[in-house]
């Protein structure tokens, strides 16, 4: 394992071969009801849903065991994907997730992995959709943010229940894990606001002090922490202390692209660089360590997602998924 002096980049801990270029990849943040984790990846006109089990979870597994549950046809390239908490594999298996594509539409896909397979198309955004998320407790609402300067909240029938007007393109959206009426929305110009969906008013705002903000994430294991990347830097806020970042460090030479908190450890987070000409860089950081605790590198990487319980993250690539395991 790497010590804190991560002076050289390392290849993935595990890889899984795919048939096509992977543009987005997401672990379900919810329990599947079985020991394995649900994972979806997508690209040009397809989404594959499968289960992952790692040797850290099951001694009989060598590396990673990936089983494809179903491949879904998708009219065009998948640009973003979110899991519903209703996706489970115990009792009656149900898969439900929502995608965003360049035609400015959301697609809600529901399957019992046998005969029933439904696609609900949701229209309303007038420009590119950057991110989306399900309400995490019941999964009956979806929030999406777009270049059209709105955050919209939808029910599962595709009705828009709320439209929040933003001052610049909406980049990231996160839903509070317990309080279903609290939403975090990050804007490109560097502002992150928290909204009360009952009053539809902003209750708190944070400021990057720089733009463009490329990605932001709410630490759902400790909701006073917010992180983001803007320019080459990562930034961390303690929302109880200040609207300005508590910590900020340059991370990527070639502009940072994504920021994601670990779901297993509130002090662990990952950032990726914008896909370079040769390779993309993944950095795993631990709050309290001045240097990244791990540097990974992959050709044309895309997407970034953390496992629900392990300190492990995944990036999509050219016909493969790359997994990096780090220490807690």
Protein Blocks (a to p, Z undefined) as FASTA:
>chain_A
ZZfklfbccddfbdcddfbdcfbdcddfbdehiabdcdddddehiacddddddfklomkb
ghiacddfbdcddfbacfbdcddfkbcfehjaddddddddfkopacddddehimbccddd
ddhiacdcfbdcddfklopaccdddfkopacdddfkopafbdcddfbdcfbdcddfklmm
bccdddfkopacdddfklopafbdcdehiacdfbdcddfkbmkbccddehjbccdddfkl
bmcdfbdcdfbfnopfbdcddfkbmkbccddddddfkbccdddddehiabdfbdcddehi
edjdddfkbccdddddehiacdddddZZ
